[in-house]
Amino acid sequence: MDASVFYFFRRHSAYGVLFLRFAIGVFIIYGVQDNVFSWARMLEFRDFLQLRGVPYPLLAAHLSVYVQFNCGILLLIGGAVRLVGLFLVINFTAAIFIAHLGQSFPQYYPAAQLIALGFFFLFNGAGPLSLDAYIARTRKEHHTKLPVNESSVFRNSNT
């Protein structure tokens, strides 16, 4: 196939992460929203963790659910995405050891995928259409607009 067909995508490759952020953000929020908005579902998750010997299962349930929910929101807006990546790696590695050991590949694959995506976000960040990029641009602009120290201007002009 002619390489020029893909020129647009090569030229804008930095924006590909936006599609991953949206897909994973929605997936994660959808996966835990029932626990966020229903106390009964949160207690079911607590019981699930308790059966697997997780210490402080109610605390662990809240921690896992709210980390995932907030990570989903942060992925959608592109905020703190490298930190989100770290949380995804930690949370879903724990999920594999707590819930998926002994399961078949299709059963643990979503958690494994989220670990891989966590590493992707750790290495690549949020991309140019993100809160992270906006903050970086405004910080850079702020630092370049700092007033010049008059004494340093006079010192440099006399040498």
C-alpha positions as MATLAB code, in Angstrom:
seq = 'MDASVFYFFRRHSAYGVLFLRFAIGVFIIYGVQDNVFSWARMLEFRDFLQLRGVPYPLLAAHLSVYVQFNCGILLLIGGAVRLVGLFLVINFTAAIFIAHLGQSFPQYYPAAQLIALGFFFLFNGAGPLSLDAYIARTRKEHHTKLPVNESSVFRNSNT';
ca = [
       0.000    0.000    0.000;
       1.213    3.504   -0.781;
       2.859    5.121    2.264;
       1.208    8.454    1.482;
      -2.142    6.970    2.496;
      -0.886    6.939    6.090;
       0.899   10.313    5.959;
      -1.830   12.034    7.989;
      -1.596    9.426   10.739;
       2.213    9.516   10.849;
       2.125   13.304   10.971;
      -0.360   13.271   13.880;
       0.843   10.113   15.641;
       1.169   11.926   18.975;
      -2.624   12.210   19.058;
      -3.154    8.435   18.997;
      -2.843    8.305   22.776;
      -6.063   10.330   23.000;
      -8.035    7.345   21.679;
      -6.418    5.021   24.222;
      -7.083    7.456   27.054;
     -10.759    7.788   26.143;
     -11.346    4.065   25.603;
      -9.622    3.026   28.819;
     -11.060    5.911   30.855;
     -14.612    4.979   29.872;
     -13.902    1.257   30.408;
     -12.516    1.807   33.906;
     -15.279    4.197   34.985;
     -17.929    1.811   33.668;
     -16.268   -1.097   35.476;
     -16.444    0.510   38.923;
     -19.354    2.943   38.734;
     -21.705    0.391   40.286;
     -19.440    0.192   43.353;
     -19.204    3.990   43.544;
     -22.954    4.584   43.369;
     -24.251    1.505   45.222;
     -23.276    0.659   48.776;
     -24.634   -2.874   48.310;
     -22.267   -3.439   45.360;
     -19.351   -2.056   47.385;
     -20.169   -4.541   50.144;
     -20.255   -7.365   47.573;
     -16.763   -6.341   46.471;
     -15.673   -6.249   50.117;
     -16.996   -9.787   50.594;
     -15.193  -10.921   47.429;
     -11.905   -9.518   48.761;
     -12.526  -10.992   52.218;
     -12.997  -14.475   50.730;
      -9.600  -14.105   49.086;
      -7.889  -13.150   52.340;
      -7.259   -9.494   51.571;
      -6.552   -7.603   54.801;
      -8.981   -4.797   55.635;
     -11.306   -5.781   52.792;
     -13.654   -2.793   53.064;
     -10.743   -0.367   52.994;
      -9.160   -2.301   50.118;
     -12.463   -2.263   48.208;
     -12.803    1.503   48.609;
      -9.167    2.079   47.702;
      -9.348   -0.031   44.552;
     -12.690    1.331   43.390;
     -11.938    5.002   43.971;
      -8.423    4.778   42.542;
      -9.890    3.226   39.395;
     -12.765    5.710   39.193;
     -10.468    8.715   39.616;
      -7.938    7.247   37.195;
     -10.722    6.912   34.623;
     -11.662   10.570   35.039;
      -8.011   11.643   34.854;
      -7.546    9.638   31.667;
     -10.535   11.363   30.078;
      -9.130   14.825   30.790;
      -5.506   13.804   30.347;
      -4.427   14.812   33.846;
      -1.599   13.191   35.836;
      -1.512   10.410   33.245;
       1.935    9.072   34.166;
       0.754    8.744   37.780;
      -2.417    7.068   36.484;
      -0.173    4.617   34.643;
       1.598    3.752   37.875;
      -1.723    3.217   39.671;
      -2.978    0.993   36.840;
       0.133   -1.183   37.048;
      -0.151   -1.510   40.829;
      -3.931   -2.021   40.999;
      -4.203   -4.562   38.212;
      -1.104   -6.484   39.259;
      -2.820   -6.847   42.630;
      -6.026   -7.835   40.816;
      -4.233  -10.646   38.998;
      -2.791  -12.007   42.252;
      -6.027  -11.557   44.240;
      -8.690  -12.516   41.724;
      -7.246  -14.071   38.583;
      -4.599  -16.635   39.560;
      -5.571  -19.987   38.129;
      -7.994  -18.496   35.635;
      -7.794  -18.972   31.915;
      -6.091  -16.449   29.648;
      -9.368  -14.844   28.472;
     -10.418  -14.367   32.100;
      -7.287  -12.518   33.251;
      -6.491  -10.822   29.953;
      -8.381   -7.549   30.689;
      -6.326   -7.048   33.870;
      -3.119   -7.901   31.990;
      -4.096   -5.438   29.269;
      -4.576   -2.703   31.841;
      -1.109   -3.400   33.265;
       0.359   -3.056   29.758;
      -1.587    0.171   29.214;
      -0.371    1.442   32.566;
       3.198    0.973   31.355;
       2.291    2.693   28.086;
       1.001    5.733   29.990;
       4.055    5.713   32.267;
       6.391    5.820   29.270;
       4.357    8.054   26.938;
       2.303   10.376   29.104;
      -0.995   11.924   28.059;
      -0.161   13.312   24.634;
      -0.661   16.832   23.266;
      -4.454   17.048   23.731;
      -4.477   16.797   27.499;
      -4.540   18.694   30.746;
      -0.941   17.589   31.329;
       0.195   19.188   28.042;
      -1.772   22.367   28.800;
      -0.156   22.671   32.232;
       3.297   22.069   30.740;
       2.691   24.767   28.081;
       1.443   27.322   30.595;
       4.386   26.643   32.923;
       6.801   27.041   30.029;
       5.116   30.288   28.949;
       5.164   31.559   32.522;
       8.888   30.856   32.860;
       9.711   32.557   29.563;
       7.744   35.688   30.543;
       9.555   36.255   33.829;
      10.786   39.838   34.173;
      14.477   40.399   33.591;
      16.469   41.486   36.610;
      17.590   45.047   35.786;
      20.894   44.752   37.638;
      21.870   41.731   35.542;
      21.046   43.651   32.358;
      23.325   46.537   33.404;
      26.102   44.175   34.485;
      25.981   42.304   31.190;
      25.944   45.454   29.084;
      29.079   46.835   30.799;
      31.216   43.799   30.055;
];
